[in-house]
Amino acid sequence: MKRATPPSAKRRNTVGTLCAITVVGLIGVGDWTVAAETNRTEVTPDLQITRLADGVWLHTSWQVLPGGTRYPSNGLLVREGDALNLIDTAWGQKPTRDLLAWVARELKLPVSRAILTHAHDDRMGGASVLVERGIPACSHPLTGALAAKQGWPQPMSLATLRAAGAATNVGAVEVFYPGAAHTVDNLLVWIPRAKILFGGCAVKEEKSRTLGNIADADVAAWPEAIRRVQNRYAGEGLTVVPGHGDVGGPELLRHTLALCDGRKSQAGPAKPRP
């Protein structure tokens, strides 16, 4: 991933980002890196915002993994009327506070709810900030217990998502449970008006050469989970946002499936979380 816009350009680019035309829909996912560089706002060195479509923003936060690798994590902001849905917190409490401060300053809209796509710190490491701000959060029925083991706040359960292949509407978005994959509780979020699918960590970016962290994964079930996603969300113009790395299209689902199929008979040490 290319470096974000330097801080000296922050004020210029904030206005440009908010007023820009739809990035992915106009130019196609193949030119994502160039488009993101043009339409990205650096909030802090560890937090960037990129407009994906009318009323949809990508938030990318950064942490340093054990060993010194600096690594990005993606989430979304989705406008719904005069409020916003937050899809995953930023990666940690400070980036989440910075994200909410940017929203208040630049978008001037309240965050009415959060959807947390599984119980890892790159998805809900800022959950305590949501509690501080009175922002309700929801998740898979298994996420609450898993979060409690980490000492994190427990989101509300989307009780209808227990079975693989189940979906439910949360406001203007659809939340889909493909079955166990990266974790037993991983969810995907579909934004129908923008044809954007947030794959979270169940979907790998095209540059990935492994499945990454499989400490809590069900590697055997992951391929079928991806096939359920492919069967439900297909068609021209689909934009797919992975949990980490560059935005793409349906090829990210195919790439993830290929990584799963290549991993089935292998065993090896897990990567550091996320």
C-alpha positions in Angstrom: 0.0 0.0 0.0 1.3 3.4 -0.9 2.0 6.0 1.8 -0.9 8.3 2.8 -1.1 11.9 1.8 1.3 14.0 3.9 0.0 16.0 6.8 0.8 19.3 5.0 -2.0 18.4 2.5 -4.5 17.4 5.1 -6.7 20.5 5.1 -6.7 20.7 1.2 -7.6 17.0 0.8 -10.4 16.9 3.5 -12.5 19.2 1.3 -11.6 17.4 -1.8 -12.4 14.0 -0.3 -15.8 15.0 0.9 -16.8 16.5 -2.4 -15.1 14.0 -4.8 -17.0 11.8 -7.2 -17.4 8.1 -6.4 -14.0 6.6 -6.4 -14.4 2.9 -7.1 -17.7 3.1 -9.1 -16.3 5.4 -11.7 -12.8 4.2 -12.3 -13.0 0.5 -11.4 -11.3 -1.5 -8.8 -8.2 -2.1 -10.8 -7.1 1.5 -10.3 -7.9 1.5 -6.6 -4.3 2.4 -5.4 -4.1 5.5 -7.6 -7.6 6.6 -6.8 -7.2 6.1 -3.1 -4.0 8.2 -3.0 -5.9 11.1 -4.6 -9.0 10.8 -2.4 -7.5 9.9 0.9 -7.4 12.2 4.0 -4.8 11.7 6.6 -6.4 12.3 10.0 -3.3 11.2 11.9 -0.2 9.2 10.8 -2.2 6.1 12.1 -5.6 6.9 10.6 -6.7 7.7 7.1 -10.2 8.2 5.6 -11.0 7.4 1.9 -14.4 8.1 0.3 -15.6 5.0 -1.6 -19.1 6.2 -2.7 -21.7 8.7 -1.9 -22.2 8.3 1.8 -19.6 5.5 2.3 -16.1 6.1 3.7 -13.3 3.7 4.3 -11.4 4.2 7.6 -7.9 2.6 7.8 -6.0 2.5 11.0 -2.5 1.2 11.6 -0.7 -0.7 14.3 2.8 -2.2 14.6 2.8 -6.0 14.9 5.3 -8.0 17.0 8.4 -8.0 14.9 8.0 -4.3 13.9 5.7 -4.7 10.8 3.3 -1.7 10.4 0.0 -3.1 9.3 -3.3 -1.5 8.2 -6.9 -2.4 9.2 -10.1 -1.4 7.4 -13.6 -0.5 8.5 -16.4 1.6 7.1 -18.7 4.6 7.8 -22.0 4.4 6.1 -24.5 7.2 6.0 -28.1 6.4 6.8 -30.3 9.4 6.7 -29.0 12.0 9.1 -26.7 9.5 11.0 -23.9 7.1 10.4 -23.3 3.4 10.8 -19.8 2.4 11.9 -18.6 -0.9 10.6 -15.9 -1.9 13.0 -14.0 0.4 15.3 -10.6 1.7 14.4 -7.7 -0.5 15.6 -7.5 0.6 19.3 -8.9 3.3 21.5 -6.9 6.3 20.4 -7.5 5.8 16.7 -11.2 5.2 17.4 -11.4 8.5 19.3 -9.6 10.2 16.5 -12.0 8.7 14.0 -15.1 9.9 15.9 -13.5 13.4 16.3 -13.0 13.5 12.5 -16.6 12.5 12.0 -17.9 15.2 14.3 -15.7 17.8 12.7 -16.0 17.0 9.0 -19.2 15.0 8.5 -21.1 16.7 11.4 -23.3 13.6 11.7 -23.9 11.4 14.8 -22.8 7.7 14.8 -26.1 6.0 15.7 -24.8 2.4 15.8 -21.8 0.1 15.3 -21.6 -3.3 13.7 -18.6 -5.3 15.0 -17.7 -8.1 12.6 -15.8 -10.3 15.1 -14.0 -10.4 18.4 -10.5 -9.4 17.5 -8.8 -6.2 18.5 -8.6 -4.9 14.9 -12.4 -5.1 14.8 -13.5 -4.0 18.3 -10.4 -2.7 20.0 -12.2 0.7 20.3 -15.4 -0.8 21.8 -14.9 0.9 25.1 -14.9 4.2 23.4 -18.3 3.4 21.9 -19.6 2.7 25.4 -18.1 6.1 26.6 -20.0 7.8 23.7 -23.2 5.9 24.2 -23.0 4.3 20.7 -24.8 0.9 20.7 -22.9 -2.0 19.0 -24.2 -5.3 17.6 -22.4 -8.5 16.5 -22.7 -12.2 16.0 -24.3 -14.1 18.9 -20.9 -15.7 19.7 -19.0 -12.4 19.8 -20.2 -11.2 23.2 -18.7 -14.2 25.1 -15.5 -14.0 23.1 -15.2 -10.3 23.8 -15.8 -10.8 27.5 -12.8 -13.2 27.7 -10.7 -10.3 26.5 -12.2 -7.9 29.0 -14.0 -5.9 26.2 -17.6 -4.6 26.3 -20.1 -7.1 25.0 -22.1 -6.0 22.0 -25.8 -6.7 21.5 -26.4 -10.1 19.8 -27.9 -10.3 16.4 -29.7 -13.5 17.4 -31.0 -14.5 14.0 -27.4 -15.0 12.7 -26.6 -18.3 14.4 -26.8 -20.4 11.3 -24.3 -20.3 8.4 -25.9 -18.4 5.5 -28.2 -16.3 7.7 -28.7 -12.6 7.0 -30.5 -9.8 8.7 -31.1 -6.1 8.0 -29.6 -3.6 10.3 -31.0 -0.3 9.1 -30.0 0.2 5.5 -27.3 -2.5 5.4 -27.5 -6.3 5.4 -25.4 -8.3 7.8 -24.4 -11.8 6.6 -23.0 -14.7 8.5 -21.2 -17.0 6.0 -20.2 -19.6 8.6 -16.9 -20.1 10.4 -13.9 -18.9 8.5 -11.3 -16.5 9.9 -13.2 -16.8 13.2 -16.3 -18.6 14.3 -18.1 -15.3 14.6 -17.0 -13.4 11.5 -19.7 -11.3 9.8 -19.8 -9.5 6.4 -21.8 -6.3 5.7 -23.5 -5.5 2.4 -24.4 -2.0 1.4 -26.9 -2.5 -1.5 -27.3 1.0 -2.7 -23.5 1.3 -3.3 -22.9 -2.4 -4.2 -20.1 -2.5 -1.6 -19.4 -5.7 0.4 -17.4 -5.4 3.5 -15.7 -8.7 3.8 -13.8 -8.1 7.0 -11.0 -10.6 7.8 -12.8 -13.4 6.2 -11.7 -11.9 2.8 -8.0 -11.4 1.9 -6.6 -8.6 -0.2 -5.1 -9.6 -3.6 -1.5 -9.1 -2.4 -2.0 -11.7 0.4 0.0 -14.9 -0.1 -1.3 -16.7 3.1 -4.5 -16.7 5.2 -2.6 -14.7 7.8 -3.7 -15.2 11.4 -5.4 -18.5 11.7 -5.2 -18.8 15.5 -9.0 -18.7 15.8 -9.9 -19.9 12.3 -11.8 -22.9 11.0 -9.6 -23.5 7.9 -11.6 -26.5 6.8 -14.9 -24.5 6.8 -13.5 -21.3 5.3 -13.8 -22.3 1.6 -17.5 -23.1 2.0 -18.1 -19.8 3.8 -16.6 -18.0 0.8 -18.7 -19.9 -1.6 -21.8 -18.8 0.3 -20.6 -15.2 0.0 -20.1 -15.7 -3.8 -23.5 -17.3 -4.2 -25.2 -14.4 -2.4 -23.3 -11.4 -3.7 -22.5 -11.6 -7.4 -22.7 -9.3 -10.3 -21.1 -6.5 -12.2 -19.7 -3.5 -10.3 -19.3 -5.3 -7.0 -16.8 -3.6 -4.7 -15.2 -5.8 -2.0 -13.4 -4.3 1.0 -11.1 -6.8 2.8 -10.3 -6.5 6.5 -6.7 -5.5 5.7 -5.2 -4.0 2.5 -6.5 -2.7 -0.8 -10.1 -2.6 -1.9 -10.9 -4.8 -4.9 -13.8 -6.6 -6.6 -15.1 -10.2 -6.8 -11.5 -11.3 -7.5 -10.8 -11.0 -3.8 -13.3 -13.7 -3.1 -11.7 -16.0 -5.7 -8.3 -15.2 -4.3 -9.4 -16.0 -0.8 -10.9 -19.3 -1.9 -7.6 -20.2 -3.7 -5.7 -19.4 -0.5 -8.1 -21.6 1.5 -7.8 -24.5 -0.9 -4.0 -24.2 -0.8 -4.0 -24.3 3.0 -6.3 -27.2 3.6 -3.6 -29.9 4.0 -1.0 -27.6 5.5 -0.2 -26.9 9.2 2.0 -24.1 10.5 2.5 -21.5 13.2 -0.2 -18.8 13.4 0.6 -15.3 12.5 0.4 -12.6 15.2 -3.1 -11.3 15.7 -5.1 -9.4 14.0 
